[in-house]
Amino acid sequence: MPSFGARKKAEAYLEPYPEEQVVTVFYNPDDPQDAVLSQTMQKMVWGLVVGILTLVVSIAVFCAAAIGVFKAFFQ
């Protein structure tokens, strides 16, 4: 949920949402007060999770390959 230190920042955030315009609201059905107009942060979090998982798998594959080369070289 965005937090604004100044009124101008909050007003700038709301510019794309003029009064009386119908907008899509994303909310938690179990807690309707947990609602947002934009899901961009959630998309960023998923991107971060996927990136970290990709990094972990890449490191594991690299280590497995390095161990295989090491064993083949010294046997």
C-alpha positions as CSV (number, residue, x, y, z in Angstrom):
1,M,0.0,0.0,0.0
2,P,1.6,3.3,-1.0
3,S,2.4,5.9,1.6
4,F,2.7,9.5,0.7
5,G,4.8,12.1,2.6
6,A,3.1,15.0,0.8
7,R,-0.4,15.8,-0.4
8,K,0.9,16.6,-3.9
9,K,2.4,13.1,-4.2
10,A,-1.0,11.5,-3.3
11,E,-2.8,13.7,-5.7
12,A,-0.4,12.8,-8.5
13,Y,-1.0,9.1,-7.8
14,L,-4.7,9.6,-8.1
15,E,-4.6,11.6,-11.4
16,P,-5.3,8.5,-13.6
17,Y,-8.5,8.0,-11.5
18,P,-10.9,10.9,-12.0
19,E,-13.9,11.3,-9.8
20,E,-17.0,9.4,-11.0
21,Q,-15.0,7.1,-13.2
22,V,-15.6,3.4,-12.8
23,V,-12.3,1.6,-11.9
24,T,-11.3,-1.9,-11.2
25,V,-10.4,-2.5,-7.6
26,F,-8.4,-5.5,-6.4
27,Y,-9.3,-6.6,-2.9
28,N,-9.0,-9.5,-0.5
29,P,-12.4,-11.2,-0.1
30,D,-11.5,-12.2,3.4
31,D,-10.6,-8.7,4.4
32,P,-12.2,-6.1,2.0
33,Q,-10.3,-3.3,3.7
34,D,-7.2,-4.8,2.1
35,A,-7.7,-3.3,-1.3
36,V,-5.6,-1.7,-4.1
37,L,-6.1,0.1,-7.4
38,S,-2.9,-1.3,-8.9
39,Q,-1.2,-4.7,-8.5
40,T,2.2,-3.6,-9.7
41,M,4.0,-4.3,-6.5
42,Q,2.7,-7.9,-6.4
43,K,4.0,-8.4,-10.0
44,M,7.4,-7.1,-8.9
45,V,7.5,-9.5,-5.9
46,W,6.7,-12.5,-8.2
47,G,9.4,-11.3,-10.5
48,L,11.8,-11.2,-7.6
49,V,10.8,-14.7,-6.4
50,V,11.3,-16.1,-9.9
51,G,14.6,-14.4,-10.3
52,I,15.9,-15.8,-7.0
53,L,14.7,-19.3,-7.8
54,T,16.4,-19.1,-11.2
55,L,19.7,-17.9,-9.6
56,V,19.6,-20.8,-7.0
57,V,18.9,-23.4,-9.7
58,S,21.7,-21.9,-11.9
59,I,24.2,-22.1,-9.0
60,A,23.2,-25.7,-8.3
61,V,23.7,-26.7,-11.9
62,F,27.0,-24.9,-12.0
63,C,28.2,-26.6,-8.8
64,A,27.1,-30.1,-10.1
65,A,29.0,-29.5,-13.3
66,A,32.1,-28.3,-11.5
67,I,32.1,-31.3,-9.2
68,G,31.7,-33.6,-12.2
69,V,34.6,-32.0,-14.0
70,F,36.7,-32.1,-10.8
71,K,36.0,-35.8,-10.2
72,A,36.7,-36.7,-13.9
73,F,40.0,-34.8,-13.9
74,F,41.4,-36.2,-10.7
75,Q,40.4,-39.9,-11.1
